[in-house]
């Protein structure tokens, strides 16, 4: 990969110009090269005709060749005033096309090296002496090569200008998108951390008041307990924001250790049992030992987070008196965990979007930011596993399926 620095230290991959310049040369028969603003040839010369191929075997474009000197002089001229420049070498016309990004010059395409009209043996002899070719060899090739008129060269120049502007505009768009994404991700991560600090302080003060101040009126205790629930909900959303930011920036990671699946399931289930009990939801676990015999290499805390999130959603969207079935097993080298509920289900059109970021259910007590399932899938993918969902439709429940390698390495 050949790279250089654009104005503002933005790197440019000169290899991006390899194919476009080659195609331009082959389509027009012109020779094309790309230079940076220091006068260093980055690409080319690209040749598209027999005459150009013959010239490329001479000393014309050698480091100290006359063609290289002319091209560098043209590049200097373009860099000096920002305008296209042209020159001739014994009847061979050479032109330039500035390369701009964000309105700033970062390179120059030099192209041409064709006669504007039919040459003569004497003219070819003069050229041949300067570039180390036999005169008759050059003449034999030139006389078979149709000249490029000024009108045709103007057309080719317009074509190349369009090509250059299109490629540079694409690069500008990509750079703009990259900057926007980086700014968004940095903003998300920074705001999330700044929000966590006051929430932690508020949570601590509430706990201290509940534990250390005696004989608080029942209404005050009830208000503080409600505040505690709300603070925990807010803290959970902040944690989701931080995890989402880490996912977007590629900073989320897992630490694999030997894990017993049974303990992970028990810990995750214990966090939602109270909510399920309040809604008289039955939670069935298969096998009865919660998969104590299943051992895998995983990040136990993160895996518990995934299962807890799926159980929270199942509890949230399952009506009172419903049922949630949790099954765990091992087959074909994969750990299989399925969580099926008798809840509101998911429409077929919505299934492809369930794991998208900021996707919220619109019905039945939908809360949060819609990041839980997005983060859960990413955690499972970091374990080299899969997280999928299926549903027979509205009112028919949903099943979330986790598949993990037994020995994720």
KEKE-3310 file (N, C-alpha, C; in steps of 0.2 Angstrom, whole numbers, plus 5000, padded with zeros to 4 digits):
npx = (5004:5003:5005:5002:5003:4989:4984:4982:4986:4979:4979:4982:4978:4988:4987:4974:4972:4978:4970:4960:4968:4975:4964:4960:4971:4971:4959:4960:4973:4982:4997:4998:5002:5003:5007:5014:5013:5026:5032:5035:5034:5020:5011:5012:5022:5007:5003:4994:4995:5004:5014:5016:5020:5033:5040:5040:5050:5061:5073:5065:5056:5064:5073:5081:5077:5072:5058:5053:5058:5051:5038:5039:5042:5030:5022:5027:5023:5009:5007:5011:5002:4990:4983:4979:4993:5003:5014:5026:5036:5046:5035:5027:5013:5010:4999:4991:4981:4975:4974:4962:4957:4945:4946:4959:4975:4983:4990:4995:4989:4998:4997:4995:5007:5006:5006:5000:4998:5002:5018:5036:5050:5062:5058:5056:5068:5075:5069:5072:5086:5087:5081:5087:5083:5083:5081:5074:5066:5057:5051:5044:5034:5028:5022:5011:5003:4989:4987:4982:4970:4968:4955:4951:4960:4955:4943:4947:4953:4943:4936:4945:4946:4933:4933:4943:4938:4926:4932:4939:4929:4922:4931:4931:4918:4919:4929:4922:4911:4918:4924:4912:4907:4917:4916:4903:4904:4914:4908:4897:4903:4909:4899:4892:4900:4901:4888:4887:4894:4886:4875:4879:4883:4870:4863:4871:4868:4854:4853:4860:4852:4841:4846:4852:4844:4833:4816:4809:4795:4782:4778:4789:4799:4794:4794:4808:4812:4806:4813:4826:4823:4821:4834:4842:4837:4840:4854:4856:4853:4863:4874:4871:4873:4886:4892:4887:4894:4907:4906:4903:4915:4924:4930:4924:4927:4930:4934:4940:4936:4937:4920:4905:4890:4878:4879:4880:4867:4859:4863:4858:4845:4841:4840:4829:4818:4810:4803:4796:4789:4780:4772:4766:4772:4777:4793:4801:4814:4825:4838:4834:4845:4850:4860:4872:4882:4888:4902:4911:4922:4922:4916:4910:4903:4899:4892:4882:4876:4870:4860:4853:4847:4839:4830:4824:4818:4809:4801:4796:4788:4779:4763:4753:4752:4759:4771:4789:4801:4816:4829:4844:4858:4869:4876:4884:4896:4892:4886:4869:4857:4841:4828:4811:4796:4779:4774:4770:4775:4782:4781:4783:4789:4796:4806:4819:4824:4826:4838:4844:4852:4845:4832:4815:4802:4785:4774:4766:4773:4785:4802:4818:4832:4833:4844:4848:4847:4855:4868:4868:4869:4881:4890:4888:4893:4907:4911:4912:4900:4882:4867:4850:4833:4816:4799:4781:4773:4762:4756:4760:4771:4789:4806:4822:4838:4853:4869:4884:4902:4908:4921:4926:4939)
npy = (4994:5011:5026:5043:5059:5070:5087:5093:5082:5070:5054:5047:5034:5030:5019:5018:5025:5017:5007:5016:5025:5016:5011:5023:5026:5014:5016:5028:5028:5036:5041:5040:5047:5049:5061:5067:5082:5085:5082:5068:5054:5044:5035:5025:5027:5024:5015:5014:5011:5004:5013:5020:5010:5007:5019:5018:5009:5015:5028:5039:5041:5038:5041:5052:5055:5065:5066:5063:5075:5085:5082:5084:5097:5102:5098:5106:5119:5118:5116:5129:5138:5132:5130:5120:5114:5113:5106:5103:5090:5089:5089:5080:5080:5086:5085:5091:5087:5094:5087:5087:5089:5093:5106:5108:5106:5090:5082:5078:5073:5068:5068:5062:5063:5061:5063:5078:5079:5071:5064:5065:5056:5063:5071:5060:5054:5064:5064:5051:5051:5057:5049:5037:5027:5018:5027:5023:5013:5019:5027:5018:5014:5026:5030:5021:5025:5034:5052:5063:5075:5092:5095:5082:5079:5089:5083:5071:5077:5083:5071:5065:5075:5074:5061:5062:5071:5064:5053:5060:5066:5055:5051:5062:5061:5049:5052:5062:5055:5046:5055:5060:5048:5044:5056:5055:5043:5045:5056:5049:5040:5048:5056:5046:5042:5054:5055:5044:5047:5057:5050:5039:5045:5050:5038:5033:5042:5040:5027:5028:5037:5029:5019:5025:5035:5035:5031:5037:5044:5034:5038:5045:5035:5027:5036:5037:5024:5022:5032:5026:5015:5021:5028:5016:5011:5022:5021:5009:5011:5020:5012:5003:5013:5015:5002:5001:5011:5006:4995:5001:5008:4997:4993:4985:4970:4953:4942:4926:4912:4896:4891:4886:4882:4881:4889:4901:4902:4901:4913:4923:4921:4923:4937:4941:4934:4940:4950:4942:4934:4943:4946:4934:4924:4909:4901:4889:4878:4868:4857:4851:4853:4865:4864:4860:4852:4856:4864:4878:4889:4905:4922:4924:4934:4943:4934:4931:4943:4943:4933:4937:4949:4944:4937:4948:4955:4945:4943:4956:4957:4947:4942:4943:4928:4921:4910:4906:4898:4890:4882:4872:4864:4853:4850:4843:4850:4862:4874:4875:4887:4891:4903:4904:4912:4916:4927:4943:4941:4943:4952:4946:4956:4963:4955:4955:4967:4966:4966:4977:4993:5004:5000:4999:4991:4995:4992:4987:4991:4995:5000:5009:5010:5003:4996:4984:4971:4973:4975:4962:4953:4957:4953:4939:4936:4940:4929:4920:4915:4913:4923:4922:4925:4919:4919:4915:4925:4939:4939:4926:4923:4922:4916:4916:4911:4905:4901:4894:4890:4875:4875:4889:4897)
npz = (5000:4995:5003:5007:5014:5015:5014:5030:5036:5033:5028:5011:5001:4988:4980:4977:4965:4955:4947:4941:4933:4925:4918:4911:4903:4895:4888:4881:4876:4880:4890:4908:4924:4942:4953:4969:4979:4982:4971:4968:4959:4961:4955:4940:4925:4917:4903:4887:4874:4860:4856:4868:4876:4870:4872:4886:4888:4886:4890:4894:4905:4915:4931:4929:4917:4902:4900:4914:4920:4913:4917:4931:4932:4927:4937:4948:4943:4943:4957:4961:4956:4956:4944:4929:4919:4904:4892:4879:4871:4859:4850:4856:4866:4883:4897:4912:4927:4941:4958:4970:4987:4998:4993:4993:4986:4983:4975:4958:4942:4928:4910:4893:4881:4867:4849:4841:4828:4813:4813:4808:4800:4804:4815:4824:4824:4831:4844:4847:4849:4861:4870:4870:4860:4844:4830:4818:4824:4833:4823:4815:4824:4827:4815:4814:4823:4827:4827:4841:4841:4845:4849:4852:4863:4872:4875:4881:4892:4899:4902:4911:4921:4926:4931:4941:4950:4954:4961:4971:4977:4982:4991:5000:5005:5012:5021:5028:5034:5042:5051:5057:5063:5072:5080:5085:5092:5102:5108:5114:5122:5131:5137:5143:5153:5161:5165:5174:5186:5194:5196:5203:5215:5219:5221:5232:5242:5244:5248:5260:5267:5269:5277:5288:5294:5306:5310:5299:5290:5283:5270:5266:5266:5256:5245:5244:5241:5229:5221:5222:5214:5202:5200:5198:5187:5178:5179:5174:5160:5157:5158:5148:5137:5138:5136:5123:5116:5118:5110:5097:5095:5095:5107:5116:5125:5130:5143:5144:5154:5163:5164:5173:5166:5173:5185:5180:5174:5185:5192:5183:5182:5195:5196:5190:5196:5206:5199:5190:5198:5204:5193:5192:5184:5177:5179:5170:5170:5161:5159:5176:5184:5179:5170:5176:5173:5161:5154:5149:5140:5144:5146:5161:5168:5157:5150:5158:5159:5146:5146:5157:5151:5141:5149:5156:5146:5142:5153:5154:5143:5144:5148:5163:5173:5163:5155:5156:5147:5150:5143:5142:5135:5126:5111:5096:5098:5102:5114:5119:5122:5126:5127:5129:5128:5133:5128:5120:5107:5091:5076:5059:5050:5059:5064:5058:5063:5077:5084:5081:5086:5097:5096:5100:5108:5105:5113:5128:5141:5137:5140:5143:5132:5121:5118:5124:5117:5106:5112:5118:5108:5102:5112:5112:5100:5101:5108:5099:5095:5091:5092:5090:5085:5085:5081:5080:5078:5081:5098:5100:5107:5109:5105:5110:5105:5110:5104:5108:5106:5114:5118:5117:5108)
capx = (5000:5007:5001:5005:4999:4985:4984:4979:4989:4975:4982:4979:4981:4989:4985:4967:4973:4981:4965:4957:4973:4976:4958:4960:4976:4969:4953:4962:4979:4987:5001:4996:5005:5001:5013:5012:5014:5033:5035:5037:5029:5017:5008:5013:5018:5002:5003:4988:4996:5010:5019:5018:5024:5039:5043:5041:5056:5067:5075:5061:5053:5069:5073:5085:5075:5069:5051:5052:5060:5046:5032:5040:5041:5023:5019:5028:5019:5002:5007:5013:4997:4984:4980:4982:4998:5004:5020:5028:5042:5047:5029:5023:5009:5009:4995:4990:4975:4976:4970:4960:4952:4943:4948:4967:4979:4987:4993:4994:4989:5001:4995:4996:5013:5004:5007:4994:4997:5007:5025:5040:5056:5067:5056:5056:5075:5077:5066:5075:5092:5087:5079:5090:5080:5084:5076:5069:5061:5052:5047:5040:5029:5024:5018:5005:4999:4985:4988:4977:4969:4967:4948:4950:4963:4951:4938:4950:4955:4936:4934:4949:4944:4927:4935:4947:4933:4922:4936:4941:4923:4920:4936:4929:4912:4921:4932:4917:4908:4923:4924:4906:4906:4921:4914:4898:4906:4918:4903:4893:4907:4911:4893:4890:4904:4899:4882:4887:4896:4881:4870:4882:4882:4863:4861:4874:4864:4848:4855:4862:4846:4836:4849:4855:4840:4828:4809:4807:4788:4781:4778:4796:4802:4791:4797:4815:4813:4804:4819:4831:4822:4822:4841:4845:4835:4844:4861:4856:4853:4870:4878:4870:4876:4894:4893:4886:4899:4912:4904:4904:4922:4928:4933:4922:4931:4928:4939:4937:4939:4932:4914:4900:4884:4873:4880:4878:4860:4856:4864:4854:4838:4839:4840:4822:4813:4805:4798:4792:4784:4775:4767:4764:4775:4781:4799:4803:4821:4827:4837:4833:4851:4852:4866:4878:4887:4891:4908:4914:4927:4918:4916:4904:4899:4896:4887:4876:4872:4866:4854:4848:4844:4834:4825:4821:4813:4804:4797:4793:4783:4774:4757:4752:4750:4762:4777:4795:4804:4823:4832:4851:4860:4875:4875:4888:4901:4889:4881:4863:4853:4835:4823:4805:4791:4772:4772:4766:4777:4786:4778:4788:4792:4800:4811:4826:4827:4826:4845:4847:4853:4839:4825:4811:4795:4780:4768:4767:4778:4792:4806:4825:4835:4833:4851:4850:4848:4860:4874:4869:4871:4888:4894:4888:4898:4913:4912:4911:4893:4876:4861:4845:4826:4810:4792:4776:4769:4759:4752:4762:4777:4796:4811:4829:4842:4861:4873:4891:4906:4910:4928:4928:4946)
capy = (5000:5017:5031:5049:5064:5075:5093:5092:5075:5065:5049:5045:5028:5031:5013:5019:5027:5012:5005:5021:5028:5011:5011:5029:5025:5009:5018:5034:5027:5041:5039:5044:5046:5053:5064:5070:5089:5085:5080:5061:5050:5039:5030:5026:5029:5019:5015:5011:5010:5001:5018:5022:5004:5008:5024:5016:5005:5020:5032:5045:5042:5036:5046:5058:5056:5071:5065:5064:5082:5089:5081:5087:5104:5104:5098:5112:5124:5117:5118:5136:5143:5128:5129:5115:5117:5109:5107:5099:5087:5087:5087:5076:5085:5083:5090:5090:5088:5094:5083:5092:5086:5098:5112:5108:5102:5085:5079:5080:5068:5071:5063:5064:5060:5059:5069:5082:5078:5066:5066:5064:5053:5068:5072:5054:5053:5069:5061:5044:5052:5060:5044:5030:5022:5018:5032:5019:5009:5024:5030:5013:5014:5032:5031:5017:5028:5040:5058:5065:5082:5096:5094:5075:5080:5092:5078:5067:5081:5083:5065:5064:5079:5071:5055:5064:5074:5059:5049:5064:5067:5049:5051:5067:5058:5044:5055:5065:5049:5043:5060:5060:5042:5045:5061:5052:5037:5049:5059:5044:5037:5054:5058:5041:5042:5060:5054:5039:5049:5060:5044:5035:5049:5050:5032:5032:5046:5037:5021:5031:5040:5023:5015:5028:5040:5031:5034:5041:5043:5029:5041:5047:5029:5025:5040:5036:5018:5024:5035:5021:5011:5025:5029:5010:5011:5026:5018:5003:5014:5023:5006:5001:5017:5014:4996:5002:5015:5002:4991:5005:5009:4991:4993:4980:4964:4948:4938:4919:4908:4890:4893:4881:4885:4881:4894:4907:4903:4903:4920:4927:4920:4926:4944:4943:4930:4944:4953:4937:4932:4949:4945:4926:4921:4903:4900:4882:4877:4862:4852:4853:4856:4871:4863:4860:4847:4859:4868:4881:4894:4911:4927:4923:4940:4945:4929:4932:4949:4942:4929:4942:4954:4940:4936:4954:4956:4940:4945:4962:4957:4941:4945:4940:4921:4917:4906:4907:4891:4891:4876:4872:4858:4853:4846:4845:4854:4869:4875:4878:4890:4894:4906:4905:4915:4916:4934:4946:4939:4948:4952:4944:4961:4966:4951:4957:4973:4965:4967:4984:4998:5009:4997:4999:4989:5000:4990:4983:4992:4996:5005:5008:5014:4999:4994:4978:4965:4975:4973:4955:4949:4958:4949:4932:4936:4940:4922:4917:4911:4917:4925:4923:4925:4917:4920:4913:4931:4943:4935:4919:4922:4923:4911:4918:4905:4907:4895:4895:4884:4872:4878:4895:4899)
capz = (5000:4995:5006:5008:5018:5012:5018:5037:5038:5031:5023:5005:4998:4981:4976:4974:4958:4950:4942:4937:4928:4920:4913:4907:4898:4890:4885:4877:4873:4883:4896:4914:4930:4947:4957:4975:4978:4982:4964:4968:4955:4965:4951:4933:4920:4914:4896:4884:4867:4858:4856:4874:4879:4867:4876:4893:4888:4884:4896:4894:4911:4920:4936:4926:4910:4900:4902:4921:4921:4911:4921:4938:4930:4926:4944:4951:4940:4946:4964:4962:4955:4956:4938:4925:4915:4898:4889:4873:4871:4852:4847:4861:4871:4890:4901:4919:4930:4948:4962:4976:4992:5002:4990:4994:4982:4986:4969:4951:4937:4921:4905:4886:4877:4860:4844:4839:4821:4810:4814:4803:4802:4807:4822:4828:4825:4836:4850:4849:4852:4868:4875:4869:4855:4837:4826:4814:4828:4835:4818:4813:4829:4827:4809:4814:4829:4825:4831:4845:4839:4851:4851:4856:4869:4876:4877:4886:4898:4902:4905:4916:4926:4929:4935:4947:4954:4957:4965:4976:4981:4986:4997:5005:5009:5017:5027:5032:5037:5047:5056:5060:5067:5078:5085:5088:5097:5107:5112:5117:5128:5136:5140:5147:5159:5164:5168:5179:5192:5198:5198:5209:5221:5221:5224:5238:5247:5245:5252:5267:5271:5271:5282:5294:5297:5309:5310:5293:5289:5278:5264:5264:5264:5249:5240:5243:5238:5222:5219:5221:5208:5196:5199:5196:5180:5174:5179:5169:5154:5156:5157:5141:5133:5139:5132:5115:5114:5117:5104:5091:5094:5095:5113:5120:5125:5135:5146:5144:5159:5163:5167:5173:5164:5178:5190:5176:5173:5192:5194:5179:5184:5202:5196:5188:5199:5209:5194:5187:5204:5204:5188:5192:5178:5179:5175:5170:5168:5159:5165:5183:5187:5176:5166:5180:5169:5155:5156:5143:5141:5142:5151:5165:5169:5151:5148:5163:5156:5140:5148:5161:5147:5138:5154:5158:5140:5142:5159:5153:5137:5145:5152:5170:5172:5158:5156:5152:5147:5149:5142:5141:5133:5122:5105:5091:5100:5104:5120:5116:5127:5123:5131:5126:5132:5130:5128:5114:5101:5086:5069:5054:5048:5064:5067:5056:5066:5084:5087:5080:5091:5099:5093:5106:5107:5106:5117:5134:5146:5134:5143:5141:5126:5115:5117:5127:5113:5102:5116:5119:5102:5101:5117:5110:5094:5104:5111:5092:5095:5088:5095:5085:5088:5081:5083:5076:5076:5087:5103:5100:5111:5105:5107:5109:5105:5110:5102:5109:5106:5120:5120:5113:5109)
cpx = (5004:5003:5006:5001:4995:4986:4980:4981:4984:4978:4978:4982:4981:4987:4978:4967:4975:4976:4962:4962:4974:4970:4958:4965:4974:4963:4955:4968:4984:4991:4998:5000:5002:5007:5010:5014:5022:5036:5037:5032:5026:5014:5010:5021:5013:5002:4997:4989:5003:5016:5021:5022:5031:5043:5044:5048:5062:5069:5070:5058:5058:5070:5076:5083:5072:5061:5049:5053:5054:5040:5033:5040:5034:5019:5020:5024:5012:5002:5008:5006:4990:4980:4983:4988:4999:5011:5021:5035:5043:5041:5024:5020:5008:5004:4994:4983:4976:4971:4968:4956:4951:4945:4956:4970:4983:4991:4991:4994:4992:4999:4996:5002:5010:5005:5000:4993:5002:5014:5029:5046:5061:5065:5057:5064:5078:5075:5071:5082:5092:5084:5082:5087:5083:5079:5071:5064:5055:5048:5042:5033:5024:5019:5012:5001:4995:4986:4981:4976:4968:4960:4948:4954:4959:4945:4941:4952:4948:4935:4939:4947:4937:4929:4939:4942:4928:4926:4937:4934:4921:4925:4933:4923:4914:4925:4927:4913:4912:4923:4918:4905:4911:4919:4908:4899:4910:4913:4899:4896:4908:4905:4891:4894:4902:4893:4882:4889:4891:4876:4873:4882:4875:4861:4864:4870:4858:4848:4856:4856:4841:4839:4851:4850:4834:4821:4807:4799:4787:4781:4785:4800:4800:4794:4804:4816:4811:4810:4825:4830:4823:4830:4844:4843:4839:4851:4861:4856:4860:4875:4877:4873:4883:4895:4892:4891:4906:4912:4906:4911:4927:4932:4930:4926:4928:4935:4937:4941:4934:4926:4909:4893:4879:4873:4878:4871:4856:4857:4859:4847:4836:4838:4833:4817:4808:4800:4794:4787:4778:4770:4764:4766:4779:4787:4801:4810:4823:4834:4836:4839:4854:4858:4872:4884:4891:4896:4910:4919:4923:4919:4910:4900:4896:4890:4880:4872:4868:4860:4850:4844:4838:4828:4821:4816:4807:4799:4793:4787:4778:4769:4757:4750:4754:4767:4783:4799:4812:4826:4840:4853:4867:4875:4880:4893:4899:4885:4875:4859:4847:4830:4817:4800:4784:4769:4769:4769:4780:4783:4784:4792:4797:4806:4818:4829:4827:4832:4848:4847:4847:4833:4821:4804:4790:4775:4771:4773:4785:4796:4813:4826:4835:4840:4853:4851:4854:4867:4874:4871:4879:4892:4894:4893:4905:4916:4912:4905:4888:4871:4855:4838:4821:4804:4787:4771:4766:4755:4755:4769:4783:4801:4818:4834:4850:4864:4881:4896:4908:4916:4929:4935:4948)
cpy = (5006:5022:5037:5053:5069:5081:5092:5085:5069:5060:5048:5039:5029:5025:5013:5021:5022:5010:5010:5024:5023:5011:5017:5028:5020:5012:5024:5033:5032:5038:5043:5042:5051:5055:5067:5077:5090:5083:5073:5058:5044:5033:5031:5026:5023:5020:5011:5010:5007:5007:5020:5016:5005:5013:5022:5012:5009:5023:5038:5046:5039:5042:5052:5059:5063:5071:5067:5072:5086:5088:5084:5095:5106:5103:5104:5118:5124:5119:5125:5140:5139:5127:5124:5118:5111:5111:5102:5096:5085:5085:5083:5080:5082:5088:5088:5091:5088:5089:5087:5088:5092:5105:5113:5103:5096:5081:5081:5074:5071:5066:5066:5059:5057:5065:5072:5081:5073:5068:5064:5060:5057:5069:5066:5053:5058:5067:5055:5046:5054:5054:5037:5025:5023:5022:5028:5015:5013:5026:5024:5012:5020:5032:5026:5020:5034:5046:5059:5073:5086:5096:5087:5076:5084:5088:5074:5071:5082:5077:5063:5068:5076:5065:5057:5067:5069:5055:5053:5065:5061:5049:5056:5064:5053:5047:5059:5060:5047:5048:5060:5054:5042:5050:5058:5047:5040:5052:5054:5041:5042:5055:5052:5041:5048:5059:5049:5042:5052:5054:5040:5038:5049:5044:5030:5036:5043:5031:5023:5033:5034:5019:5018:5033:5036:5035:5038:5039:5038:5032:5043:5041:5026:5029:5039:5029:5018:5027:5030:5017:5015:5026:5022:5009:5016:5024:5013:5006:5017:5017:5003:5006:5016:5007:4997:5006:5011:4997:4995:5007:5003:4990:4988:4973:4959:4945:4931:4916:4902:4892:4887:4885:4886:4887:4901:4908:4904:4910:4925:4927:4923:4933:4946:4939:4935:4947:4948:4935:4937:4948:4938:4923:4915:4903:4893:4882:4870:4861:4855:4856:4862:4870:4863:4856:4850:4865:4871:4886:4901:4916:4927:4929:4943:4940:4929:4938:4948:4938:4933:4947:4950:4939:4942:4955:4951:4941:4951:4961:4950:4943:4941:4933:4917:4913:4907:4900:4892:4884:4877:4865:4859:4848:4848:4850:4861:4869:4878:4881:4893:4897:4908:4907:4915:4923:4937:4944:4945:4947:4950:4950:4964:4962:4953:4963:4972:4967:4973:4988:5003:5007:4996:4996:4994:4999:4987:4985:4993:5002:5004:5012:5009:4996:4987:4972:4967:4973:4966:4951:4950:4954:4942:4932:4936:4933:4918:4912:4915:4918:4926:4923:4922:4918:4918:4919:4934:4939:4928:4918:4922:4918:4914:4912:4908:4900:4897:4889:4882:4875:4884:4897:4905)
cpz = (5000:4998:5006:5012:5014:5016:5024:5039:5037:5026:5017:5003:4990:4977:4974:4967:4953:4945:4938:4931:4923:4915:4909:4902:4893:4886:4880:4873:4875:4889:4902:4920:4935:4951:4963:4974:4979:4976:4964:4964:4960:4961:4944:4931:4918:4907:4893:4877:4866:4858:4863:4878:4876:4871:4883:4893:4887:4891:4897:4901:4917:4925:4934:4919:4908:4901:4909:4923:4919:4915:4928:4937:4930:4933:4948:4949:4943:4953:4966:4961:4955:4950:4934:4920:4909:4895:4883:4873:4863:4849:4851:4866:4877:4893:4908:4922:4938:4952:4969:4981:4997:5000:4991:4989:4985:4981:4963:4946:4930:4916:4898:4883:4871:4856:4843:4832:4819:4811:4808:4805:4806:4814:4826:4829:4831:4843:4852:4852:4859:4873:4874:4865:4848:4834:4822:4818:4830:4829:4815:4818:4828:4821:4809:4820:4827:4830:4835:4844:4845:4853:4855:4863:4874:4879:4882:4892:4902:4906:4911:4922:4930:4933:4941:4952:4958:4962:4972:4980:4985:4992:5002:5009:5014:5023:5031:5037:5043:5053:5060:5065:5073:5083:5089:5094:5103:5112:5117:5123:5133:5140:5145:5154:5164:5168:5174:5185:5196:5200:5203:5215:5224:5224:5231:5244:5249:5250:5260:5271:5273:5276:5288:5297:5300:5309:5305:5292:5283:5271:5261:5262:5257:5244:5238:5239:5230:5218:5217:5215:5202:5194:5196:5188:5175:5174:5174:5162:5152:5155:5150:5136:5133:5135:5124:5113:5113:5111:5098:5090:5094:5101:5118:5120:5130:5137:5148:5150:5159:5167:5167:5171:5169:5183:5186:5175:5180:5193:5190:5181:5191:5201:5193:5191:5203:5205:5191:5192:5204:5199:5187:5186:5180:5175:5176:5167:5167:5157:5171:5186:5184:5171:5170:5177:5163:5157:5149:5145:5139:5148:5155:5166:5163:5149:5152:5161:5150:5142:5153:5157:5143:5143:5156:5152:5140:5147:5157:5148:5138:5150:5159:5169:5167:5160:5152:5153:5146:5148:5140:5139:5129:5117:5099:5092:5102:5110:5117:5122:5124:5128:5127:5130:5129:5129:5121:5108:5097:5079:5064:5052:5053:5066:5064:5060:5074:5087:5085:5086:5091:5096:5099:5104:5109:5111:5123:5138:5143:5138:5141:5135:5120:5113:5119:5122:5108:5105:5117:5113:5101:5106:5115:5104:5096:5106:5105:5092:5091:5093:5090:5089:5083:5085:5078:5074:5082:5091:5104:5103:5106:5109:5105:5110:5105:5108:5104:5109:5113:5123:5116:5114:5106)
residu = (UNK:UNK:UNK:UNK:UNK:UNK:UNK:UNK:UNK:UNK:UNK:UNK:UNK:UNK:UNK:UNK:UNK:UNK:UNK:UNK:UNK:UNK:UNK:UNK:UNK:UNK:UNK:UNK:UNK:UNK:UNK:UNK:UNK:UNK:UNK:UNK:UNK:UNK:UNK:UNK:UNK:UNK:UNK:UNK:UNK:UNK:UNK:UNK:UNK:UNK:UNK:UNK:UNK:UNK:UNK:UNK:UNK:UNK:UNK:UNK:UNK:UNK:UNK:UNK:UNK:UNK:UNK:UNK:UNK:UNK:UNK:UNK:UNK:UNK:UNK:UNK:UNK:UNK:UNK:UNK:UNK:UNK:UNK:UNK:UNK:UNK:UNK:UNK:UNK:UNK:UNK:UNK:UNK:UNK:UNK:UNK:UNK:UNK:UNK:UNK:UNK:UNK:UNK:UNK:UNK:UNK:UNK:UNK:UNK:UNK:UNK:UNK:UNK:UNK:UNK:UNK:UNK:UNK:UNK:UNK:UNK:UNK:UNK:UNK:UNK:UNK:UNK:UNK:UNK:UNK:UNK:UNK:UNK:UNK:UNK:UNK:UNK:UNK:UNK:UNK:UNK:UNK:UNK:UNK:UNK:UNK:UNK:UNK:UNK:UNK:UNK:UNK:UNK:UNK:UNK:UNK:UNK:UNK:UNK:UNK:UNK:UNK:UNK:UNK:UNK:UNK:UNK:UNK:UNK:UNK:UNK:UNK:UNK:UNK:UNK:UNK:UNK:UNK:UNK:UNK:UNK:UNK:UNK:UNK:UNK:UNK:UNK:UNK:UNK:UNK:UNK:UNK:UNK:UNK:UNK:UNK:UNK:UNK:UNK:UNK:UNK:UNK:UNK:UNK:UNK:UNK:UNK:UNK:UNK:UNK:UNK:UNK:UNK:UNK:UNK:UNK:UNK:UNK:UNK:UNK:UNK:UNK:UNK:UNK:UNK:UNK:UNK:UNK:UNK:UNK:UNK:UNK:UNK:UNK:UNK:UNK:UNK:UNK:UNK:UNK:UNK:UNK:UNK:UNK:UNK:UNK:UNK:UNK:UNK:UNK:UNK:UNK:UNK:UNK:UNK:UNK:UNK:UNK:UNK:UNK:UNK:UNK:UNK:UNK:UNK:UNK:UNK:UNK:UNK:UNK:UNK:UNK:UNK:UNK:UNK:UNK:UNK:UNK:UNK:UNK:UNK:UNK:UNK:UNK:UNK:UNK:UNK:UNK:UNK:UNK:UNK:UNK:UNK:UNK:UNK:UNK:UNK:UNK:UNK:UNK:UNK:UNK:UNK:UNK:UNK:UNK:UNK:UNK:UNK:UNK:UNK:UNK:UNK:UNK:UNK:UNK:UNK:UNK:UNK:UNK:UNK:UNK:UNK:UNK:UNK:UNK:UNK:UNK:UNK:UNK:UNK:UNK:UNK:UNK:UNK:UNK:UNK:UNK:UNK:UNK:UNK:UNK:UNK:UNK:UNK:UNK:UNK:UNK:UNK:UNK:UNK:UNK:UNK:UNK:UNK:UNK:UNK:UNK:UNK:UNK:UNK:UNK:UNK:UNK:UNK:UNK:UNK:UNK:UNK:UNK:UNK:UNK:UNK:UNK:UNK:UNK:UNK:UNK:UNK:UNK:UNK:UNK:UNK:UNK:UNK:UNK:UNK:UNK:UNK:UNK:UNK:UNK:UNK:UNK:UNK:UNK:UNK:UNK:UNK:UNK:UNK:UNK:UNK:UNK:UNK:UNK:UNK:UNK:UNK)
# end
